[in-house]
Amino acid sequence: MKKWTYILAAGFLLAGCSQGEGLKQKKQAGEEVITVKASELFKGGEKALQPHLHIQGDAVILNKPSDVAITFDIWQNGKIAQKGSRLSNDPQGDIKEVSFSLQPDLSNKNSQLVTIACNGNELSLSSSVDVPSDTSISWAADLAENAGDEGLKIKPDERKAVWGYGMNKVNGAASSTTEESIQQADWGMLIYIEAAR
């Protein structure tokens, strides 16, 4: 009889522990979801500079400092033409704010300079990318802003586009500010945020 009492007690103990672990894991998984919301590239007194600069870009803010990577891809007519550079977590701390821009590359008239910065100026990269010279229309797609007040939700090990810029030779898909319209453009660039596992 004692033997059955011990077995029964051990069974209840294991069931309680595994249920507690399951709840703990669910709680941790829910806490790891990152929310990305639109911000502004130019703030406060900097707004006065905006009309004088030939910069297309924007910024996003994360709901909490997070272990993320920022990447960009160049698309042409529905296919990835170039995988861009990868900017990973700042060794001094997690990333809270990301800004990005596309501007003329002064060293090459057929290129644009992609710049991504995190947490102000703490961490940044710039890459030159070739752009077609025969485009007649261009547009930006603020995908984080399109998500509304709830923002974009990014789960661990998930990657989502937060901003894009497209160029077409003739009018067409430019009226759409979706990720798909940038991918289908004659030339398009998408900025992605990827959450760590």
Summary of the structure (lengths in Angstrom):
residues: 197
radius of gyration: 22.6
end to end distance: 48.0
largest distance: 87.7
contacts: 567
relative contact order: 0.18
helix: 28%
strand: 46%
